[in-house]
Amino acid sequence: MNKVRVAVNGYGNIGKRVADAIKKQPDMELSGVTKAHPDYSALEAVHKGLPLYAISNPDAFFEQDIAIHGSLPELLERSDVVIDCSPGGIGRANLAIYSKYPNLKVIFQGGEDASIAPVSFNAQSNFEDAINQNIIRVVSCNTTALCRILSPLHDLFGIKKARVGLVRRAADPNQTKKGLMNAWYPTAHFPSHHAIDVNTVLPDIPITSLAGIAPTTLMHGHMVFIEFTKAPSNVKEIVDVFSENKRVFFVTTKRGIETTAHIKDLAHDTGRSRGDIYEVCLWKDAMGLDEQGELGMHLAIDQQAIVIPENIDAIRAICNLADKETSLRMTDESLGMGRLKIDPLLLTV
Ligand code: NAD
């Protein structure tokens, strides 16, 4: 079988993780990655043996003795799919470049406006909508987490209304020029764009959201409240929905996982590359149904990791390489998803 050749344009926080994940897929080949500047991560890419291409100024790389394979157009020439991992908002300018290659399929990230692609994608929610498309957009980290939780609950119990409060991380750990030191920064929009973005994937779910930024780099936190049309009779029914789902990871304060710091610590201790958590984390013992049957739950989201499996499934969908079930299984196995459950006892309390 010919492997699909995939280019990653923008070897940053998301791009480097997507590149690593592509290398683990039996049906894909990483045709190359691009860098704007010849910095330490360009060197790291070369050191790992990744074919490195310059986005615009190849001479800057030659001057630093960093071996590149060529320019972005040369990489696109050698690729079937490009994953655009450029900083949010640059995608539309890049689309003008990609459109010069009529057979090239394009996957954008959640930092782009939804109008950039006919389909906004979440693997579990709408894999089939992306099959054989030419351009799709993998939704953001927050939207991915919400789709993974809301979609199966809606299928089973019907969601009358979901309300979400988002505590967003101020910056990624390497973004030293961005962030909050010591404040709560409420985003001045109601609803925040997150609810609107969920509806690009799941248009039938009534949802609203409020967001703000907190001084942390580790993970996002969500407080989710859901009213159902047929309320479950107990929390176990909710737990059962996700217990076999490898993209949802139950954590519990009863094993000392009280904060996002403990989740990241567990990911590092269990040998996850970069301490990445591809799963959406759900506190099992902090979840409840009130007297009216409304569900309340806390989620934690590793912003740099959660969209990585979705990008891999997005490639399979647009290239029609596998059906949804097969793709999700291959992706989950290749990334070791579900294996954070180091001990069944983590789950049973
Ligand atoms: P980043 O800043 O870490 O990386 C972007 C990379 O693109 C850098 O290596 C930069 O040099 C390169 N670049 C600069 N100009 C470019 C151009 N014109 N074309 C191609 N590449 C260019 O950004 P990131 O955090 O990896 O985000 C990438 C995308 O993923 C954005 O749309 C973002 O919204 C989305 N996203 C980010 C996160 C997150 O938490 N970091 C989570 C989910 C989705």
Residues whose N, C-alpha, C, O or C-beta is under 5 A from the ligand:
A	BS01	NAD	N9 G10 Y11 G12 N13 I14 G15 A36 C85 S86 P87 G88 I90 Q109 G110 G111 E112 S140 C141 D172 Q303 Q304 V307
